[in-house]
Amino acid sequence: MPDRPLANLDGRTPLEASETPFMDDLVKSSELGTVNHIPKGMKSGSDVGNLSILGYDPQECFTGRSPLEAESIGIPLGPNDVCYRCNLVNIVNNNGKDFMDDHSAGHIDTETSKVIIDGLKEELQDNEFELYQGVSYRHILVWKNGLSKLETTPPHDILDQNTIDYLPTGPGSVRLRDLMRRARVKIKKIKNQNPELKSLNCSDIWLWGQGKKPVLEQFKSIHNIKGSVISAVDLIKGIGKLAGLDVLNVEGATGYLDTNYKGKVESALDSLKENDFCMIHIEAPDETGHEGDYKKKIQAIDDLDKKVVGPIVEGLRDKYDDYKICIVSDHPTPVELRTHSYEYVPYLIYNSKLNTCNHNQKVFSERSASESGVVIENGFELLGHFFKK
């Protein structure tokens, strides 16, 4: 959700330009500050950022993005297997050069992506490689007894750039490049064989985010409470599963503007009958940032406030006298960059019993959080602070 000031918004960020009455109301009785979820030397991403949000030091437990997603899907990984994220993407040729046009194949729906993945399995799978269906454009390739010391690049980091400079490099990269080449040919055949897919904004696969199976200490053993997590994204579900949290699946959750906000809220409130804590993950502000569309990002933030924060606050007030709410992001995704950046992100902590604040700010924004003067350098310490607040 955090962004940078935009000329099109008269020097405001999308968050500052959004209608957020529920978050702004919480701010007036909350601790407000900024927090860093991306340790120095690590890449800014949802994998590192969300491990940090859930109280894990990424420098100690992060092995790669893809194996976290594999855990969610239920992919059995051997100790020497290497997992790669396999995006369905669209690459366009311009004057003989290939440019990354869309990292999400037009936010392809899961049903359509299954047609593509099933066809790719016929072409790519053998005794060494296995391809697994995920959600939307997000899928998994497992390289049995494979290599992980390669350099790969997230496709959302190279939008509108020449892909030749970002293909996998290092030991074993020739194998992956060959898979990507064969996938391009196969996808073209699949689209030609299925007339309804000819206009599909999907031309290639992109392999990145590799790693081996990670191990996380159980959430309950750290904090002595039971918790749950709600997300449309396999990455977050995988972290939750490894942490021993209840992973709640909500029908119609897409990770985009059309996600089932109401279902997420209802599931979260219902989960608190048995759990002390629930994390609701909302992906749309990140996806619209990658699209470089500030109007859509404002819509995503408006929806977050109106369809998630407001109903959550109302639901908690109706049922409990004692409750806490933390609102925080894993990393910024500025629309002008169309990828992640490294600024500290705003957070607020509301405690219904304390009803006090540490500042004189009236709105929830990057600027107001910075002006509060409160800074948490190690993001993985925020959750413990939240529980003790």
C-alpha positions in Angstrom: 0.0 0.0 0.0 2.7 2.6 0.8 3.8 4.7 -2.2 5.6 7.9 -3.2 4.1 11.4 -3.9 2.7 11.7 -7.4 2.4 14.8 -9.6 -1.0 13.5 -10.9 -2.2 13.6 -7.3 -0.8 17.1 -6.5 2.1 15.6 -4.5 0.1 13.2 -2.5 0.5 9.4 -2.4 -2.4 7.1 -3.4 -2.9 6.4 0.3 -3.2 10.2 1.0 -5.6 10.6 -1.9 -7.8 7.7 -0.8 -11.0 7.8 1.3 -10.0 6.0 4.5 -12.3 7.2 7.3 -12.1 3.9 9.2 -8.3 3.8 9.3 -8.2 7.6 10.0 -10.6 7.1 12.9 -8.3 4.4 14.4 -5.3 6.6 14.1 -6.7 9.1 16.6 -6.5 6.5 19.4 -3.5 4.5 18.2 0.2 4.1 18.3 1.5 5.3 15.0 5.0 4.8 13.5 7.1 3.3 10.7 8.7 -0.1 10.5 11.3 -1.8 8.3 10.4 -5.4 7.2 13.3 -5.8 4.7 16.7 -6.4 6.4 19.7 -4.8 4.9 21.1 -6.8 2.0 17.8 -8.7 1.3 15.5 -8.1 -1.6 12.3 -6.2 -1.0 9.5 -8.8 -1.5 6.4 -10.2 0.0 8.2 -13.3 1.1 10.7 -11.5 3.3 8.2 -8.9 4.3 5.5 -11.3 5.5 7.8 -13.5 7.4 8.8 -10.4 9.2 5.2 -9.3 9.8 4.5 -12.7 11.4 7.5 -12.3 13.8 10.2 -14.3 12.0 13.6 -12.9 11.3 14.0 -13.4 7.5 17.8 -13.4 7.9 17.5 -16.6 9.9 14.8 -18.6 8.2 14.4 -17.4 4.5 15.4 -20.0 1.9 13.5 -18.6 -1.1 10.0 -17.6 -2.1 8.9 -20.6 -4.1 9.3 -23.3 -1.4 6.9 -21.2 0.8 4.3 -21.3 -1.9 5.0 -25.0 -2.4 4.1 -25.7 1.2 0.7 -24.1 0.6 -0.1 -26.2 -2.4 1.0 -29.3 -0.6 4.0 -30.2 -2.8 6.3 -32.8 -1.3 9.8 -31.5 -1.4 12.8 -33.7 -0.8 15.9 -32.3 1.0 17.7 -31.7 -2.3 14.8 -30.6 -4.4 14.8 -27.0 -5.6 11.5 -25.2 -6.1 11.0 -22.3 -8.6 8.1 -19.9 -9.0 6.7 -20.3 -12.5 4.8 -17.2 -13.6 2.6 -17.2 -16.6 3.7 -13.9 -18.3 3.3 -12.0 -21.5 6.5 -11.0 -23.4 6.3 -8.9 -26.6 8.8 -8.6 -29.4 9.8 -5.1 -30.4 12.4 -4.6 -33.1 13.9 -8.0 -32.5 14.0 -7.6 -28.7 11.8 -9.3 -26.1 10.2 -7.0 -23.5 8.3 -8.0 -20.3 4.8 -6.8 -21.0 2.8 -8.3 -18.2 4.1 -10.3 -15.2 0.6 -11.8 -14.5 -0.6 -12.8 -18.0 -3.4 -10.2 -17.6 -4.3 -11.6 -14.2 -5.3 -14.8 -15.9 -8.0 -16.7 -14.0 -7.2 -20.0 -12.5 -9.5 -22.0 -14.7 -7.9 -20.7 -17.9 -4.4 -21.0 -16.5 -5.1 -24.7 -15.8 -5.5 -25.2 -19.6 -2.0 -23.7 -20.1 -0.3 -25.6 -17.3 -1.8 -28.9 -18.2 -0.4 -28.4 -21.7 3.0 -27.4 -20.4 3.1 -30.5 -18.2 3.0 -32.6 -21.4 6.0 -30.7 -22.8 8.2 -30.0 -19.7 7.7 -32.8 -17.2 10.1 -35.7 -16.9 12.0 -37.6 -14.3 13.8 -34.3 -13.3 11.2 -31.6 -13.5 7.6 -31.4 -12.2 5.1 -28.6 -12.8 2.3 -27.8 -10.3 -0.8 -25.8 -10.7 -1.2 -22.8 -8.5 -3.6 -19.8 -8.5 -4.1 -17.4 -11.4 -0.6 -16.7 -12.9 1.3 -18.2 -9.9 2.6 -21.7 -10.4 5.5 -24.0 -9.2 8.3 -25.9 -10.9 10.2 -28.5 -8.9 13.7 -29.5 -10.0 14.5 -32.8 -8.3 18.0 -32.8 -6.9 18.4 -29.5 -8.7 20.5 -26.4 -8.5 19.6 -23.3 -6.6 22.8 -21.1 -6.8 21.4 -19.3 -9.9 20.6 -15.6 -10.4 17.0 -15.1 -11.2 14.9 -12.0 -11.4 11.2 -11.4 -10.4 9.2 -10.6 -13.6 7.4 -7.7 -11.8 10.9 -6.1 -11.4 11.5 -5.9 -15.2 8.3 -4.6 -16.7 8.8 -2.9 -20.0 12.5 -4.0 -20.0 14.5 -6.3 -22.3 14.3 -9.8 -20.9 17.6 -10.9 -22.4 19.4 -9.1 -19.5 17.4 -10.9 -16.8 17.2 -14.6 -17.9 18.6 -17.1 -15.4 22.3 -17.2 -15.1 24.8 -19.4 -13.3 25.4 -23.1 -13.0 22.4 -25.0 -14.4 20.9 -21.9 -16.0 21.1 -23.5 -19.5 18.5 -26.1 -18.4 16.1 -23.5 -17.2 16.5 -21.3 -20.3 15.7 -24.4 -22.4 12.5 -25.0 -20.4 11.4 -21.4 -20.9 12.1 -21.6 -24.6 10.1 -24.8 -25.0 7.3 -23.4 -23.0 7.0 -20.4 -25.3 6.6 -22.8 -28.3 4.1 -24.9 -26.4 2.0 -22.0 -25.2 1.7 -20.8 -28.8 0.5 -24.2 -29.9 -2.0 -24.4 -27.0 -3.5 -21.0 -28.0 -3.7 -22.0 -31.6 -5.5 -25.2 -30.6 -8.0 -23.4 -28.4 -9.6 -20.5 -30.4 -11.0 -19.0 -27.1 -7.5 -18.5 -25.9 -6.0 -16.8 -29.0 -6.4 -13.3 -27.5 -5.0 -14.4 -24.1 -2.3 -12.1 -22.8 0.1 -15.0 -22.2 3.1 -16.0 -24.2 5.7 -17.4 -21.8 6.7 -18.8 -18.4 9.2 -17.0 -16.2 11.2 -18.9 -13.5 12.4 -17.2 -10.4 12.3 -17.2 -6.5 14.1 -20.5 -6.1 14.9 -22.3 -2.8 14.8 -25.4 -0.8 12.3 -26.5 1.8 12.4 -24.2 4.9 11.6 -24.8 8.6 9.8 -22.4 10.8 9.4 -22.5 14.6 5.7 -22.9 15.5 3.9 -19.7 16.0 2.1 -21.0 19.1 5.4 -22.0 20.8 6.8 -18.5 20.3 3.8 -16.5 21.4 1.8 -19.0 23.4 -1.4 -18.2 21.4 -3.4 -19.8 18.6 -3.7 -17.9 15.3 -5.1 -18.0 11.8 -4.2 -16.5 8.5 -6.4 -15.5 5.5 -5.0 -14.9 2.0 -5.7 -15.6 -1.7 -1.9 -16.0 -2.2 -0.1 -19.3 -1.8 3.0 -17.5 -0.5 1.1 -16.3 2.6 -0.7 -19.6 3.0 2.6 -21.4 2.9 4.1 -19.3 5.6 1.0 -19.8 7.7 1.1 -23.5 7.2 4.8 -23.8 8.1 4.1 -21.6 11.2 1.3 -23.9 12.4 -1.4 -21.3 11.9 -4.9 -22.2 10.8 -4.9 -21.4 7.1 -8.5 -20.4 6.2 -9.6 -20.6 2.6 -12.2 -18.2 1.4 -14.2 -18.9 -1.7 -13.8 -16.1 -4.3 -10.5 -14.8 -2.9 -8.4 -13.8 -5.9 -5.7 -11.4 -4.7 -7.0 -8.6 -6.9 -9.7 -5.9 -6.9 -12.4 -8.5 -7.4 -11.5 -10.5 -4.3 -14.2 -11.6 -1.8 -13.6 -9.0 0.9 -16.8 -9.8 2.7 -15.9 -13.5 2.9 -12.5 -12.7 4.3 -13.9 -10.5 7.0 -16.6 -13.0 8.0 -14.0 -15.8 8.1 -11.6 -13.7 10.2 -14.3 -12.8 12.8 -15.5 -16.4 12.9 -12.0 -17.7 13.4 -11.6 -15.6 16.6 -14.1 -18.0 18.3 -11.2 -20.5 18.5 -8.1 -18.3 17.9 -6.6 -15.3 19.6 -5.1 -13.8 16.5 -5.9 -13.6 12.8 -3.9 -12.1 10.0 -5.9 -10.9 6.9 -3.7 -10.4 3.9 -5.0 -8.0 1.1 -3.0 -8.2 -2.1 -4.8 -5.7 -4.4 -2.7 -2.6 -3.4 0.4 -4.4 -4.4 -1.0 -5.7 -7.7 -2.3 -2.3 -8.8 1.1 -0.8 -7.9 2.8 -3.3 -10.2 0.3 -2.2 -12.9 1.4 1.4 -12.5 -2.2 2.5 -12.2 -2.7 5.0 -9.4 -6.4 5.2 -9.9 -6.8 1.4 -9.4 -4.5 1.6 -6.4 -6.7 4.3 -4.9 -9.6 2.0 -5.5 -7.8 -0.9 -3.8 -7.1 1.3 -0.7 -10.6 2.6 -0.6 -11.9 -1.0 -0.7 -9.5 -2.1 2.0 -10.8 0.7 4.3 -14.5 0.3 3.5 -14.8 -3.4 3.0 -12.2 -4.8 5.4 -11.2 -2.3 8.1 -14.7 -0.9 8.7 -16.5 -4.2 9.0 -13.7 -5.7 11.1 -13.9 -2.8 13.6 -17.7 -3.0 13.7 -17.5 -6.8 14.2 -15.0 -6.6 17.0 -16.8 -3.8 18.8 -20.0 -5.9 18.7 -18.4 -9.0 20.2 -15.5 -7.9 22.4 -14.6 -5.3 25.0 -10.9 -6.1 24.7 -9.3 -6.3 21.3 -6.4 -5.0 19.3 -5.9 -4.1 15.6 -2.6 -3.7 13.8 -2.6 -2.3 10.2 0.8 -2.6 8.4 2.3 -3.4 5.0 5.1 -5.7 4.0 6.8 -3.3 1.6 6.0 -0.3 -0.7 5.0 -0.9 -4.3 5.2 2.6 -5.9 3.1 3.0 -9.1 5.9 5.0 -10.7 8.4 2.2 -10.2 5.9 -0.7 -10.8 8.0 -2.8 -8.4 9.0 -2.9 -4.8 11.1 -0.3 -3.0 12.8 -0.1 0.4 11.2 2.7 2.3 10.0 2.0 5.9 6.2 1.4 5.9 3.6 3.0 8.2 1.9 1.0 10.9 -0.8 1.6 13.5 -1.7 -0.3 16.7 -5.1 0.2 18.2 -5.9 -1.1 21.7 -9.6 -0.9 22.7 -8.7 -0.7 26.4 -6.0 1.9 26.2 -7.7 4.3 23.7 -4.6 6.6 23.7 -2.2 7.8 21.1 1.5 8.8 20.9 1.1 11.7 18.4 -1.1 14.5 17.1 -1.8 13.0 13.6 -5.3 12.7 12.2 -4.9 10.4 9.2 -3.1 7.1 8.4 -0.5 7.8 5.8 3.2 7.5 5.0 3.8 11.1 6.0 1.8 11.1 9.2 3.5 7.9 10.3 6.9 9.3 9.7 6.1 12.6 11.5 5.1 10.6 14.6 8.8 9.9 15.2 8.4 6.3 16.2 10.6 3.8 14.3 10.9 0.0 14.6 14.1 -1.0 12.8 13.6 -4.8 13.0 10.2 -5.5 11.5 10.0 -9.0 13.1 9.8 -7.4 16.5 6.5 -5.6 15.6 4.2 -8.5 16.3 5.6 -9.2 19.7 5.2 -5.5 20.5 1.6 -5.7 19.2 0.8 -8.5 21.6 2.4 -6.7 24.6 0.9 -3.3 23.7 
